[in-house]
Amino acid sequence: MTDASPWPTDIRLKRKERVVEVEFDDGARFRLPAELLRVESPSAEVQGHGAGQKKTVPGKANVAITALEPVGNYALRIVFDDGHDTGLYTWETLYRLGRDSEKIWTDYLTALAREGLSRE
């Protein structure tokens, strides 16, 4: 990340709502649902090891977050109640997920339908 990249000023886990709220120093504020964070995990398990290897992750409509763990001063490790905890969510990744959440979500729903999968 460059010095001009947005930096988080506040990160809150809202367990009951299954949401992570992130505020950045440029004034942007995002509410990131646990399901979106889980199915878009930056882990190799979800993203694969190269271009075109991303997996569509079904069945995460009710996934919850059990912990947020800081990784240095550049990322969060998000621990989900399904045992997934290998993705490192950089500040840039969290910002992109918030900024582009509508398109990302629409693309995810389209992929589920195309592959005959369900959120449940």
Secondary structure, DSSP 8 states (H G I E B T S, - for coil): --TTS--EEEEEEETTTTEEEEEETTS-EEEEEHHHHHHT--SHHHH-SSTT------S-TT--EEEEEEETTTEEEEEETTS----EEEHHHHHHHHHTHHHHHHHHHHHHHHTT----
